[in-house]
Amino acid sequence: MIEWAVITENLPEYGAGLWLTLQLTVLSLVAGLLLAIPLAVLRSSGRSVVSRLVWAYSYFFRGTPMLVQLLLIYYGLGQFEWVQARWAEGNAFWLIFREPYGCALVTFTLNTCAYTTEILAGALRATPHGEIEAAQACGMSRLTMIRRILVPGALRRAIPAYSNEAIFMLHGTAIASTITLVDLTGAARNAYSQHFAPFEAFIFAGVVYMCVTFALVGLFRLAERRWLGHLQPRKAGSVKV
């Protein structure tokens, strides 16, 4: 029999864990996207040195587990004396890495930024050459063309691939509980430790994750209809003769 008390008695903690999960997901996605746009432009540029530097960054964060990255930032930075000195001085920037929330947010941002950079760089390379020629014919400078033609078009084309990255990021935040943060997975772990009922504790967390995932899928479908509707195949009978 399912012990509903495991869920009902821990609903406030589940709610707080869900709120923390949504915070980490949304903030890391927004910050990662803002950082990824200029990096993607550099990644797709013809300057090999700059492009290779961006590639090295994305290769590291895409080639190593996010859990390892989180543990390196949370536990690894504190072993350096110069970091400890910045903490003692009260340096606002380095104090971010003293708290688990800051470490998790920085890790998730850098990780999703690496994936988003490659997604946007691929979308930039897929820009139809006719659009570039039209911008050049209008006398646009390189910077103006990037701002008004290349980046907006790449953002629209990247929506389907970026939706997967957003979902992966939501699921990836589950590792935040490994550094004492009580996110949705951490709340489920606490419920399990209190009642010794792993099925009820974790199945409820899984259902909540699934509901949030479905909500994200719905939002991205609306975005695709809004900005990629002109690329959808027309339905039979919709063309007037």
Beta strands, then each sheet from edge to edge (+ up, - down):
end
